[in-house]
Amino acid sequence: MHPDQLVAAGHLVSAASVANAPFWFWWLVPVVTTAVVVAGVWLSRRDRRPAHAERSVDEYARFRAAFGHRGDGDDVPRPTR
């Protein structure tokens, strides 16, 4: 980056423009940041497991049936004599 470009960019955000921000803005920054952090933690800590194990087992049985498995133990290896 050319030094003249750095000087031009420095005029866009000067210390005076940040200091002249409205009073409510400085209260809004931490409130919004806190809300975003709390929402992120809440979303990351949610339980992603199914609430009902029976429904999960039934869904797995339907999945296996889609591939031709009857689910009656016919695909279980048996010892040979």
ABEGO torsion letter per residue (X at the ends): XBAAAAAAAAAABBAAAAAABBAAAAAAAAAAAAAAAAAAAAAAABBABBABAAAAAAAAAAAAAAAGBAGAGAABBBBBX
